[in-house]
Amino acid sequence: MTDEAPEGLAEEAGPDRAYLEPWEVFRQEREGDPMRHGGSLMAPDAELAVHYARELFGRRQESVRLWVVRRTDIVDLDDPDLLQPPLDRSFKKPGGYVMRDKLAAAREVSGQPKPKARSG
């Protein structure tokens, strides 16, 4: 990978100005917390992106870990065929299995009455 501007943008940036590209910063507030998107920044290369991220998201000890990712390296998965399972798997959801009906049928077969509710 190079830090050069994409074709056509190098001329736009000019020789005196470095090409800036967007970077995404993910941060972790405390050890064990999930990584969350903290924001975006513009930087010409990875080294400066890390420095900028440290300044913006780490200088007040508000993060214990930072991930700095070039926006073009993020893969956007939005294909519904890949995100929605093709099979009906409703049997795996706890709402599909009602224990109350099974217990009532088992009590009826065994002849035991339903236990009374406990009072607290």
N, C-alpha and C positions, 0 to 999 in steps of 0.2 A: 504494500500500500504506500502511496506517496501523499505528501501534503500539498501537491500542486493543485491548482484550480482546475475544475472541469473544463473541457475544451470549449472555447468561446467566451468563457468568463475571465480567463487570464488577461486578455486584451482589455476587457472592461475594467478590471481592477487597476491597470496601469502599472508601470515599473516602480513608481514611488510608493504605491500602496499595496500592502499585503492583502491577499484574498482571505476574507473572513467566511467561515462556514459555521452553521449552527451545530451546537452540541447540547445534549440532554443530560441533566444531572439528577441522579437518584441518591437519596440520603437515608440514613438510618439514625434515628434520634437516640435510641438506647440499645444496648447489646440485647439481642434476642427479638427486637422489633422487626417488622418487615421493611424492606426497602420501599420507599415511596418517591414518586416524582417530585423533585424539589423545584425544578424550573429549567429554563434554557439559557444559553449564553452564546455569544459569538466569539470565535477565536481563530487565528490562522493555522494553528497546529495543536497536537495533543498536549505538548508540554505546557503551552500557555493556557489551554483549556483547563488543565488540572490546577494551575496557579489561580486562575480566575474562580474556579469552583471552590477552592479552599478559601479564598477571600470572601466570596459571597455566602457560602453555606457552612463554613467551619471556623470563622474567626471568633465567634462568641461561644465556642464549645457547644453549639446546638446540634452537632452531628458527631457520631462516633465512626461512621464509615460513609464514603462517597463513591459512587460509580459515575464516571464521566464517559459518555458514549457519543460517538459521531452520529448525528441524526440519520445519515445515509446508511449506516450499518444496522439500523433497527429494521426488522422485518415485520411488516404489517400483515397479519393473518385475518382476513375478513371474508373468506370463502365459506358460505353457509354449509356447503357439502362437507367441509372438513370440521366445522364447529358443531354441527348438529348430528348426533349419532343416527345411523340409518335404521337401527332396530328399536323396537319398543321395549324399554327396560323399566317400565313402571313397577314391575315386581320387586325391584331393588329399593324402592322408596318405602319408608316405614308406614306411610298412610295406606298402602295397598294391603296390609295384613292386619285385620282387626282382631285383636286378642279377646275382646269382650264376648264376641259371638262364639268363638271356639271354647272359651271357658264355660259359657252357659250350656252349650251342647254337651260338654264333658260332665258337668254337674247333673244334667238331666239323665244321662246314661247311667251315672253312678248312684243317683238317687239322693245326693247330698244337697241340702238347701244352700242358698246363697248366704255367705257370712254377712253379719250385720256390720254396718260402718262403725268404725271406732270414733268415739267422741274425745276431743282433745282437751 
